[in-house]
Amino acid sequence: MAKQEKDFGALAASIVELIGGKDNIAHAAHCLTRLRITPKDTSLVKIDDIKKLGVIGAQMIGDQVQVIIGNDINEVYDAFVNVSGVAREAAIDENLDPELTKKKKSFKEILGSIFPAIVSCVFPILPALLACGLLQAVMMLLINLHIVSADSPTVATFTWVYNVAYYFLPVLVAYAASRRFNVKAAMAILMGLILVYPDFVALCQQGAGATIPNPGGPPTIIPGTGNAGYLFGLPIYPATYSNTIIPAILTVFVMSYVEKVLNKFIPKIVRFIFVPLLELVIMLPLTLLVLAPIGARLSEAFAGLLIMLFNTPFGKILVPIFCAIYPYIVITGMHFNLMAVAMAIGGRYGKNPITHPAGFLFQYTQAAACLAVAFKAKNAERKSMAFSCAFSDAIPGISEPGMYGITFKYKKSLYAAMIGSAVGGIICALLNVGSYAGGPPNIFTFPVFINPQNGSMTDLRNMVIAVIVAAVVTFALTMVFYKDDEADAIDAQG
């Protein structure tokens, strides 16, 4: 439940009542996530009823009642003090609880925390992404319904406006990541801006060169310089980082440790001046030479592996597998490098039977999953978010709000979408569905599946069938397996 919708006073009053009333409270304090109450008579405490108040949990530890609140603990504690009249105490150390003491994480636990961390670095900026995505959808509808002209000056203005949030995505993500990893927001934003600074973007484009598709013939190759300049004599890898999230998250994550070390060793009297300066000097080479290029290099390696596997005798089996895992390809940004795959496979087979079908199936299974969540959600904000995300996925093909706001957050809807995409992928593989042109997957680009040589609508018809079946499977599975109380618990944990 959204923080602004919560009635902390009502929650605090309910807790006081279930503790046994004001007169039964001997002491109350809080830590980072828990309200800790020492009752005079533990027999009056109704611990099971406290658990039903919409809190994350409640338990008795010795003679102390611990109500697990999560991110809203400060607001709840303030309300509890006002309602109960107990003396206000400073926050205490979370590690006083043995079960909360930090322990070394296993590789499985570390791996399992990666995608939730990515989601937490994007979720705070979803309003901006959703606003731009919906603005794009409205403009596309108006143009395609011939209500406004595509060459209208107003349309031209709106076009660059709705691209702003995605072009500067590393900056927005860096800001959100600064909150997640406890880094100074200004320094995180600065690193995000460096990744999309126009002069640097131009150097990256010159360094990478370009491959321009040429229908009916081989692509036109424009050679690049091989690098985007030099730093300390080392070449900077020429990758463009607009529309990406992983480079910014990696940068801010590493910056959090750099900042802690600098704050530890630099005296307070000069910390304000020297910490930001040294932080920039340290993070600039780490970002441009190591961290930011990691995602680009992995994407290129993934694209090469995909081409190699598809060209084997078992390549068709790859289609449903690829369709199923496509959400993870998108969330890591590897889908930006799939143009090379599309061109290589399209040049050999005359059409693209893997990346474009997967993209369309991904878009509409995400939409179906969001729509199902919208139907089942009782929370008004979650319902509104899910409906908006379903529309954003289905019309303009903007997937980020749905991914970060719904499916990757509420995992069962994600798994339903992956199963639905796999089913659609099987249909595409069996019917040999492929696209004949490029373009982002959305409701207006389905014509890329029309064969331009003979006007055949076979691939288009079969792709529509695959999308409908995949969406129906996804919707049905989400309706069965998504639980709104589980979503409440996830939201309560922040």
C-alpha positions as CSV (number, residue, x, y, z in Angstrom):
1,M,0.0,0.0,0.0
2,A,1.3,3.4,-0.9
3,K,2.7,5.4,2.0
4,Q,0.3,8.3,1.4
5,E,-2.7,6.0,1.6
6,K,-1.8,4.5,5.0
7,D,-3.5,5.7,8.2
8,F,-0.6,5.4,10.6
9,G,-2.7,6.7,13.5
10,A,-5.4,4.0,13.0
11,L,-2.7,1.3,12.8
12,A,-1.0,2.6,15.9
13,A,-4.3,2.7,17.8
14,S,-5.1,-0.8,16.8
15,I,-1.7,-2.0,18.0
16,V,-2.2,-0.2,21.3
17,E,-5.6,-1.9,21.7
18,L,-4.3,-5.4,20.9
19,I,-1.3,-4.9,23.2
20,G,-3.8,-4.6,26.1
21,G,-4.3,-0.8,26.1
22,K,-2.2,2.1,27.2
23,D,-2.0,1.0,30.8
24,N,-0.4,-2.3,29.7
25,I,2.6,-0.7,28.0
26,A,5.7,-0.5,30.1
27,H,8.1,0.7,27.4
28,A,8.2,1.1,23.6
29,A,11.0,1.8,21.2
30,H,11.9,1.0,17.6
31,C,14.8,-0.1,15.4
32,L,15.1,0.2,11.6
33,T,12.1,-2.0,10.8
34,R,10.4,-3.0,14.1
35,L,8.2,-1.5,16.7
36,R,9.4,-3.0,20.1
37,I,6.9,-3.0,22.9
38,T,7.4,-4.3,26.4
39,P,3.9,-5.1,27.9
40,K,3.3,-5.3,31.7
41,D,1.2,-8.4,31.3
42,T,2.0,-10.5,28.2
43,S,-1.2,-12.5,28.6
44,L,-3.2,-9.5,27.4
45,V,-1.3,-9.4,24.1
46,K,-3.2,-10.7,21.0
47,I,-0.3,-11.4,18.8
48,D,-2.3,-13.3,16.1
49,D,-4.7,-10.3,15.7
50,I,-1.7,-7.9,15.4
51,K,-0.5,-10.0,12.5
52,K,-3.8,-9.3,10.7
53,L,-3.3,-5.5,10.8
54,G,-1.5,-5.3,7.5
55,V,2.0,-5.4,9.1
56,I,4.7,-7.6,7.7
57,G,4.7,-9.7,10.9
58,A,4.6,-9.8,14.6
59,Q,6.2,-12.1,17.3
60,M,7.1,-12.4,20.9
61,I,10.8,-12.4,21.8
62,G,11.0,-13.1,25.5
63,D,8.8,-10.5,27.1
64,Q,9.0,-8.1,24.2
65,V,6.4,-7.8,21.4
66,Q,8.0,-7.0,18.1
67,V,5.8,-5.7,15.3
68,I,7.6,-5.8,12.0
69,I,6.7,-2.7,10.0
70,G,9.4,-2.2,7.4
71,N,10.1,1.2,5.7
72,D,7.2,3.0,7.5
73,I,8.6,2.4,11.0
74,N,9.4,6.0,11.7
75,E,5.8,7.2,10.8
76,V,4.3,4.3,12.8
77,Y,6.4,4.9,15.8
78,D,5.6,8.6,15.9
79,A,1.9,7.7,15.7
80,F,2.3,5.0,18.4
81,V,3.9,7.6,20.7
82,N,1.1,10.0,20.1
83,V,-1.6,7.4,20.7
84,S,-0.1,5.6,23.7
85,G,1.6,8.5,25.4
86,V,4.8,6.5,26.1
87,A,8.1,8.3,26.3
88,R,9.8,8.8,22.9
89,E,13.1,6.8,22.5
90,A,15.9,7.0,20.0
91,A,16.2,4.2,17.4
92,I,18.1,1.2,18.7
93,D,20.5,-1.2,16.9
94,E,18.7,-3.7,14.7
95,N,21.5,-6.2,15.5
96,L,20.2,-6.6,19.0
97,D,18.1,-9.4,17.6
98,P,20.1,-12.6,17.0
99,E,17.9,-13.6,14.1
100,L,18.6,-10.2,12.3
101,T,22.4,-10.3,12.8
102,K,24.1,-10.1,9.4
103,K,25.5,-13.4,8.1
104,K,27.5,-14.2,5.1
105,K,25.3,-14.7,2.1
106,S,25.5,-17.7,-0.1
107,F,26.0,-17.5,-3.8
108,K,22.3,-18.4,-4.3
109,E,21.2,-15.6,-2.0
110,I,23.4,-13.1,-3.7
111,L,22.2,-14.1,-7.1
112,G,18.6,-14.0,-5.9
113,S,19.0,-10.4,-4.7
114,I,20.2,-9.0,-8.0
115,F,16.9,-8.6,-9.8
116,P,15.1,-7.2,-6.7
117,A,17.9,-4.7,-6.4
118,I,17.4,-3.7,-10.1
119,V,13.7,-3.3,-9.6
120,S,14.2,-1.2,-6.5
121,C,16.4,1.1,-8.5
122,V,13.8,1.7,-11.2
123,F,10.5,1.6,-9.3
124,P,10.8,5.1,-7.8
125,I,11.1,6.6,-11.3
126,L,8.1,4.8,-12.8
127,P,5.8,7.8,-12.8
128,A,8.2,9.6,-15.2
129,L,8.5,6.5,-17.5
130,L,4.7,5.8,-17.4
131,A,3.9,9.5,-18.1
132,C,6.2,9.5,-21.2
133,G,4.9,6.1,-22.3
134,L,1.3,7.0,-22.1
135,L,2.0,10.4,-23.8
136,Q,3.5,8.4,-26.7
137,A,0.5,6.1,-26.8
138,V,-1.9,9.0,-27.0
139,M,0.1,10.7,-29.8
140,M,0.3,7.4,-31.8
141,L,-3.4,6.9,-31.5
142,L,-4.2,10.4,-32.6
143,I,-1.9,10.1,-35.6
144,N,-3.2,6.6,-36.6
145,L,-6.8,7.7,-36.3
146,H,-6.0,10.8,-38.5
147,I,-7.1,13.2,-35.8
148,V,-3.7,15.0,-36.0
149,S,-1.1,15.1,-38.7
150,A,2.2,13.3,-38.2
151,D,4.1,16.3,-39.4
152,S,2.3,18.7,-37.0
153,P,4.7,21.0,-35.1
154,T,2.9,20.0,-31.9
155,V,3.5,16.3,-32.6
156,A,7.1,17.1,-33.3
157,T,7.4,18.7,-29.9
158,F,5.6,15.9,-28.1
159,T,7.8,13.4,-29.9
160,W,11.0,14.6,-28.3
161,V,9.3,15.2,-25.0
162,Y,8.1,11.6,-24.6
163,N,11.6,10.4,-25.5
164,V,13.3,12.4,-22.7
165,A,12.7,10.0,-19.8
166,Y,14.1,7.1,-21.8
167,Y,17.0,9.0,-23.3
168,F,18.1,10.2,-19.9
169,L,17.2,6.9,-18.2
170,P,20.7,6.4,-16.7
171,V,20.3,9.7,-14.9
172,L,16.9,8.8,-13.4
173,V,18.2,5.4,-12.5
174,A,21.3,6.8,-10.9
175,Y,19.1,9.0,-8.7
176,A,16.9,6.1,-7.6
177,A,20.0,3.9,-7.0
178,S,21.5,6.6,-4.8
179,R,18.5,6.1,-2.5
180,R,18.9,2.3,-2.7
181,F,22.6,2.3,-1.9
182,N,22.8,5.3,0.3
183,V,25.0,7.5,-2.0
184,K,24.8,11.3,-2.2
185,A,22.2,11.9,-4.9
186,A,24.1,14.7,-6.6
187,M,27.1,12.6,-7.2
188,A,25.0,9.7,-8.5
189,I,23.2,12.0,-10.9
190,L,26.5,13.4,-12.1
191,M,27.7,9.9,-13.1
192,G,24.5,9.3,-14.9
193,L,24.8,12.6,-16.8
194,I,28.4,11.7,-17.8
195,L,27.0,8.5,-19.5
196,V,24.7,10.6,-21.7
197,Y,26.6,13.8,-22.2
198,P,26.2,14.7,-25.9
199,D,29.9,15.0,-26.6
200,F,30.5,11.5,-25.1
201,V,27.6,10.1,-27.0
202,A,29.0,11.5,-30.3
203,L,32.4,10.0,-29.5
204,C,30.8,6.6,-28.8
205,Q,28.8,6.7,-32.1
206,Q,32.0,7.6,-34.0
207,G,33.9,4.8,-32.3
208,A,31.2,2.1,-32.9
209,G,30.5,3.0,-36.5
210,A,27.1,1.9,-37.9
211,T,25.4,-0.9,-39.7
212,I,22.5,0.3,-41.8
213,P,20.0,-2.3,-43.1
214,N,19.4,-2.3,-46.8
215,P,16.3,-4.2,-47.9
216,G,17.0,-6.4,-50.8
217,G,20.7,-6.2,-50.4
218,P,23.6,-6.4,-48.0
219,P,23.7,-3.9,-45.1
220,T,25.8,-0.7,-45.5
221,I,28.8,-0.8,-43.0
222,I,30.1,2.5,-41.7
223,P,33.4,1.8,-40.0
224,G,34.1,3.3,-36.6
225,T,37.3,4.5,-34.9
226,G,37.2,1.7,-32.4
227,N,37.0,3.8,-29.2
228,A,35.4,6.8,-27.7
229,G,38.5,8.6,-26.7
230,Y,41.1,7.9,-24.1
231,L,41.4,8.2,-20.3
232,F,44.9,7.9,-18.7
233,G,46.1,6.5,-22.0
234,L,43.5,3.7,-22.0
235,P,40.8,3.5,-24.8
236,I,37.2,4.1,-23.8
237,Y,34.8,1.4,-25.1
238,P,32.4,3.0,-27.6
239,A,29.0,1.9,-26.3
240,T,26.0,4.2,-26.1
241,Y,24.3,4.2,-22.7
242,S,21.0,6.1,-23.4
243,N,18.0,3.9,-22.5
244,T,20.1,1.6,-20.3
245,I,19.9,0.9,-16.6
246,I,22.6,-1.6,-15.7
247,P,25.7,0.7,-16.2
248,A,24.1,3.4,-13.9
249,I,23.2,0.8,-11.2
250,L,26.6,-0.8,-11.3
251,T,28.3,2.6,-11.0
252,V,26.3,3.8,-8.1
253,F,26.6,0.4,-6.3
254,V,30.4,0.6,-6.5
255,M,30.3,4.3,-5.6
256,S,28.6,3.5,-2.4
257,Y,31.7,1.7,-1.2
258,V,34.0,4.3,-2.5
259,E,32.1,7.0,-0.7
260,K,32.1,5.1,2.6
261,V,35.9,4.6,2.4
262,L,36.5,8.2,1.6
263,N,34.2,9.4,4.5
264,K,36.1,7.1,6.8
265,F,39.6,8.4,6.1
266,I,39.1,12.0,5.1
267,P,38.8,14.4,8.1
268,K,35.4,16.0,8.6
269,I,36.8,19.5,8.3
270,V,37.7,19.0,4.6
271,R,35.3,16.2,3.8
272,F,32.8,18.5,2.0
273,I,35.4,19.5,-0.6
274,F,37.6,16.4,-1.0
275,V,35.1,13.5,-0.9
276,P,33.2,14.6,-4.0
277,L,36.4,15.5,-5.8
278,L,38.2,12.2,-5.1
279,E,34.9,10.3,-5.6
280,L,34.7,11.7,-9.2
281,V,38.4,11.1,-9.9
282,I,38.1,7.4,-8.8
283,M,34.7,6.7,-10.3
284,L,35.3,8.2,-13.7
285,P,37.9,5.6,-14.9
286,L,36.0,2.8,-13.1
287,T,32.8,3.8,-14.9
288,L,34.0,4.6,-18.4
289,L,36.7,1.8,-18.6
290,V,35.2,-1.0,-16.5
291,L,31.6,-0.8,-15.2
292,A,29.6,0.8,-18.0
293,P,31.2,-1.4,-20.8
294,I,30.4,-4.6,-18.9
295,G,26.8,-4.6,-20.0
296,A,27.7,-3.7,-23.6
297,R,30.3,-6.5,-23.9
298,L,28.0,-9.0,-22.3
299,S,25.3,-8.0,-24.8
300,E,27.6,-8.5,-27.7
301,A,28.7,-11.9,-26.5
302,F,25.1,-12.9,-25.9
303,A,24.2,-11.9,-29.5
304,G,27.0,-13.9,-30.9
305,L,26.1,-17.0,-28.9
306,L,22.4,-16.6,-30.0
307,I,23.4,-16.5,-33.7
308,M,25.6,-19.6,-33.3
309,L,22.9,-21.6,-31.5
310,F,20.2,-20.7,-33.9
311,N,22.3,-21.8,-36.9
312,T,22.6,-25.3,-35.4
313,P,20.2,-28.1,-36.5
314,F,18.4,-27.6,-33.1
315,G,17.9,-23.9,-33.7
316,K,14.1,-24.1,-33.7
317,I,14.1,-25.4,-30.1
318,L,15.8,-22.2,-29.1
319,V,12.7,-20.1,-30.1
320,P,10.3,-21.0,-27.2
321,I,13.3,-20.9,-24.7
322,F,14.4,-17.5,-25.9
323,C,10.8,-16.2,-25.7
324,A,10.4,-17.5,-22.1
325,I,13.6,-15.8,-20.9
326,Y,13.1,-12.6,-22.8
327,P,12.0,-10.6,-19.7
328,Y,15.4,-11.2,-18.2
329,I,17.1,-10.2,-21.5
330,V,15.2,-6.9,-21.4
331,I,15.8,-6.1,-17.7
332,T,19.5,-6.5,-18.2
333,G,19.5,-4.4,-21.4
334,M,20.8,-7.1,-23.6
335,H,17.9,-6.7,-26.0
336,F,19.5,-3.5,-27.4
337,N,22.2,-5.6,-29.1
338,L,19.7,-7.9,-30.8
339,M,19.6,-5.9,-34.0
340,A,22.8,-7.7,-35.0
341,V,21.1,-11.0,-34.4
342,A,18.0,-10.0,-36.4
343,M,20.1,-8.8,-39.3
344,A,22.3,-11.9,-39.4
345,I,19.5,-14.4,-39.1
346,G,17.2,-12.4,-41.4
347,G,20.0,-12.3,-44.1
348,R,20.3,-16.0,-44.0
349,Y,16.6,-17.1,-43.7
350,G,14.9,-14.2,-45.4
351,K,13.1,-13.2,-42.3
352,N,13.6,-12.9,-38.5
353,P,12.0,-15.9,-36.8
354,I,13.4,-15.3,-33.2
355,T,14.0,-11.8,-31.8
356,H,11.0,-10.0,-33.2
357,P,8.4,-12.8,-32.4
358,A,10.0,-12.9,-28.9
359,G,9.6,-9.1,-28.6
360,F,6.0,-9.1,-29.5
361,L,5.2,-12.1,-27.3
362,F,7.0,-10.4,-24.4
363,Q,5.1,-7.2,-24.9
364,Y,1.6,-8.8,-24.9
365,T,2.2,-11.4,-22.2
366,Q,3.4,-8.5,-20.0
367,A,0.3,-6.6,-20.8
368,A,-1.9,-9.7,-20.0
369,A,-0.1,-10.2,-16.7
370,C,-0.6,-6.6,-15.7
371,L,-4.3,-6.7,-16.8
372,A,-4.9,-9.8,-14.6
373,V,-3.2,-8.1,-11.6
374,A,-5.4,-5.1,-12.2
375,F,-8.5,-7.3,-12.1
376,K,-7.5,-9.1,-8.9
377,A,-5.9,-6.1,-7.0
378,K,-7.9,-4.6,-4.2
379,N,-5.5,-1.8,-3.5
380,A,-6.6,1.2,-5.6
381,E,-3.1,2.4,-6.3
382,R,-1.9,-1.1,-7.4
383,K,-5.0,-1.5,-9.6
384,S,-4.5,1.8,-11.3
385,M,-0.8,1.1,-11.8
386,A,-1.5,-2.3,-13.3
387,F,-4.2,-1.0,-15.7
388,S,-1.9,1.8,-16.8
389,C,1.0,-0.7,-17.4
390,A,-1.2,-3.0,-19.4
391,F,-2.2,-0.1,-21.6
392,S,1.5,1.0,-21.9
393,D,2.5,-2.5,-22.9
394,A,-0.3,-3.1,-25.4
395,I,-0.4,0.2,-27.3
396,P,2.9,2.0,-27.5
397,G,4.9,-1.0,-26.5
398,I,6.5,0.6,-23.4
399,S,7.4,-2.3,-21.2
400,E,9.4,-0.7,-18.3
401,P,6.5,0.4,-16.2
402,G,4.9,-3.1,-16.3
403,M,8.2,-4.9,-15.7
404,Y,9.4,-2.8,-12.8
405,G,6.0,-1.9,-11.3
406,I,4.2,-5.2,-11.6
407,T,5.7,-8.4,-13.0
408,F,9.3,-8.3,-11.6
409,K,7.8,-7.0,-8.4
410,Y,5.1,-9.7,-8.0
411,K,7.0,-12.7,-9.4
412,K,4.1,-15.0,-10.0
413,S,2.8,-12.7,-12.7
414,L,6.3,-12.7,-14.2
415,Y,6.4,-16.5,-14.3
416,A,2.9,-16.7,-15.8
417,A,4.1,-14.3,-18.6
418,M,7.2,-16.4,-19.2
419,I,5.1,-19.6,-19.6
420,G,2.7,-17.7,-21.9
421,S,5.6,-16.5,-24.0
422,A,7.0,-20.1,-24.2
423,V,3.6,-21.3,-25.5
424,G,3.5,-18.6,-28.0
425,G,7.1,-19.4,-29.0
426,I,6.2,-23.0,-29.7
427,I,3.5,-21.8,-32.0
428,C,5.9,-19.5,-33.8
429,A,8.5,-22.2,-34.2
430,L,6.0,-24.8,-35.5
431,L,4.5,-22.3,-38.0
432,N,7.8,-20.7,-38.9
433,V,6.7,-17.2,-38.0
434,G,9.1,-14.4,-38.8
435,S,9.2,-10.6,-39.4
436,Y,10.4,-9.0,-42.6
437,A,11.3,-5.5,-41.2
438,G,12.5,-3.9,-38.0
439,G,10.6,-1.7,-35.5
440,P,9.7,-1.8,-31.8
441,P,6.9,-4.2,-31.0
442,N,3.6,-2.5,-30.4
443,I,0.1,-2.5,-31.8
444,F,1.0,-0.4,-34.8
445,T,4.0,-2.4,-36.0
446,F,2.4,-5.8,-36.6
447,P,2.6,-5.2,-40.4
448,V,6.4,-6.1,-40.1
449,F,5.2,-9.7,-40.4
450,I,3.7,-9.1,-43.9
451,N,6.0,-10.5,-46.6
452,P,6.9,-7.5,-48.9
453,Q,7.9,-9.8,-51.8
454,N,4.4,-11.3,-52.4
455,G,2.2,-9.5,-49.9
456,S,1.5,-12.8,-48.0
457,M,-0.3,-12.3,-44.7
458,T,0.6,-15.8,-43.4
459,D,3.2,-14.7,-40.9
460,L,1.1,-11.9,-39.7
461,R,-1.9,-14.2,-39.2
462,N,0.2,-16.8,-37.3
463,M,1.9,-14.1,-35.2
464,V,-1.5,-12.7,-34.1
465,I,-2.6,-16.2,-33.2
466,A,0.6,-16.8,-31.2
467,V,0.1,-13.5,-29.4
468,I,-3.5,-14.2,-28.5
469,V,-2.8,-17.7,-27.2
470,A,0.2,-16.5,-25.2
471,A,-1.8,-13.6,-23.7
472,V,-4.7,-15.8,-22.8
473,V,-2.4,-18.4,-21.1
474,T,-0.7,-15.6,-19.2
475,F,-3.9,-14.0,-18.1
476,A,-5.4,-17.3,-16.9
477,L,-2.2,-18.3,-15.0
478,T,-1.9,-14.9,-13.4
479,M,-5.5,-15.0,-12.3
480,V,-4.9,-18.4,-10.7
481,F,-1.5,-17.9,-9.0
482,Y,-1.3,-14.1,-8.2
483,K,-2.3,-13.5,-4.6
484,D,-3.1,-10.0,-3.5
485,D,-2.1,-10.6,0.1
486,E,1.3,-11.6,-1.1
487,A,1.5,-8.4,-3.1
488,D,0.6,-6.5,0.1
489,A,3.5,-8.1,1.9
490,I,5.9,-7.2,-0.9
491,D,4.7,-3.6,-0.9
492,A,5.0,-3.4,2.9
493,Q,8.7,-4.5,2.7
494,G,9.4,-1.6,0.3
